[in-house]
């Protein structure tokens, strides 16, 4: 009998220890896990984006040169991947030669980016300006549709889209200005991403404090 009582007391103590170790609030535990996983990533990402954006503003030439090398290396790696994948597909399924050809051309383009950085900078600028022009044309089409539907600030949208198209044409005529605009545009984008990361960190921290209280 005494042994059974001691066993019961030990089991009760073990249950109480396990209960004390288990979280009482599952929502608080999940929020804490989210904070522990996301907070370091958000802080590091915000710092990285902020530092790169500041370097872009004060050292645009250096950033352009580094960007060309990054794009060239990325194209080489992607081209090698597509080439190898194309050979595997062509061997197993009787196809994939288009992937092989596309991969080889991508590798050659990446090597040209690394060998001729100045010409590659102009290529990047023109690619950026063409994409900018497409964006402006889409904005113009959207504003025209808004004018037809009589919805929203359609005149303001029309004026802004025309300004964007004029700016894109100006950048095509003056590619050096396009390079500067591209760098500052990327810097502004990175700063916005950094601000979004800081905002998300503050919200997660506030939620963590809220569930703990």
C-alpha positions, -999 to 999 in steps of 0.1 A, spaced: 0 0 0 27 26 8 44 18 -24 12 24 -44 8 57 -26 43 67 -34 39 57 -70 7 78 -72 24 108 -57 53 104 -82 29 102 -111 10 133 -99 43 152 -96 53 141 -131 20 152 -145 24 186 -128 59 190 -142 47 182 -177 18 205 -173 41 233 -162 64 227 -191 36 228 -217 25 263 -228 -8 274 -213 -17 297 -242 -13 281 -277 -17 314 -294 10 330 -274 33 300 -281 26 303 -319 32 340 -319 65 335 -299 76 309 -325 67 334 -353 87 361 -336 118 339 -330 118 328 -367 109 361 -384 125 388 -363 162 380 -371 154 376 -408 135 409 -409 162 428 -391 190 414 -413 171 419 -445 162 455 -435 199 463 -427 211 447 -459 186 465 -481 193 498 -463 231 496 -467 228 486 -504 204 515 -510 227 540 -493 257 527 -514 236 530 -545 229 567 -537 265 576 -529 284 551 -551 263 546 -582 292 537 -606 305 511 -582 270 496 -578 264 495 -616 297 477 -621 288 452 -594 253 448 -608 267 439 -642 290 412 -626 261 398 -606 238 397 -636 266 381 -657 273 354 -631 236 347 -626 231 343 -664 261 319 -666 247 298 -637 212 298 -650 224 289 -685 245 260 -672 214 248 -653 192 250 -684 218 233 -706 223 204 -682 186 200 -677 181 200 -714 207 173 -719 189 152 -693 155 157 -708 168 150 -743 184 118 -732 154 105 -713 124 117 -733 138 126 -767 134 163 -763 149 193 -745 172 206 -773 155 240 -771 166 241 -734 201 232 -744 202 260 -771 186 285 -747 211 276 -720 241 279 -742 230 314 -754 224 324 -718 259 313 -708 274 333 -738 253 363 -728 265 361 -692 302 358 -703 297 389 -725 283 407 -695 314 399 -675 339 406 -703 324 439 -716 310 457 -685 305 491 -701 284 478 -730 265 456 -705 257 486 -684 241 503 -715 222 470 -722 209 470 -687 199 506 -690 180 500 -722 163 469 -707 152 490 -678 140 518 -700 120 494 -722 104 479 -691 97 514 -679 81 523 -712 59 492 -711 48 502 -676 40 537 -688 20 523 -717 0 500 -694 -7 530 -671 -19 550 -702 -43 522 -712 -55 519 -676 -62 557 -675 -80 556 -708 -103 528 -695 -109 548 -664 -119 579 -685 -144 557 -704 -158 543 -672 -157 577 -654 -142 561 -623 -116 575 -600 -91 603 -606 -88 594 -643 -75 628 -654 -47 626 -629 -39 590 -640 -38 602 -676 -14 630 -668 9 608 -648 10 581 -675 18 607 -702 46 620 -679 60 585 -675 60 580 -713 78 613 -719 103 603 -692 109 569 -709 115 586 -742 139 610 -726 158 581 -710 161 564 -744 176 595 -759 200 601 -729 211 566 -717 235 580 -691 206 597 -674 188 564 -676 217 547 -658 214 572 -629 176 569 -628 179 531 -628 203 532 -598 181 556 -579 150 537 -587 165 505 -574 177 524 -543 142 537 -536 128 502 -541 152 487 -516 145 514 -491 108 507 -494 115 470 -488 136 479 -458 108 501 -444 83 472 -450 106 448 -431 110 473 -402 72 477 -401 66 440 -401 92 436 -372 74 463 -352 40 446 -357 53 412 -348 70 426 -317 38 444 -307 18 413 -312 42 393 -291 40 418 -262 2 418 -265 -2 380 -262 23 379 -233 5 406 -214 
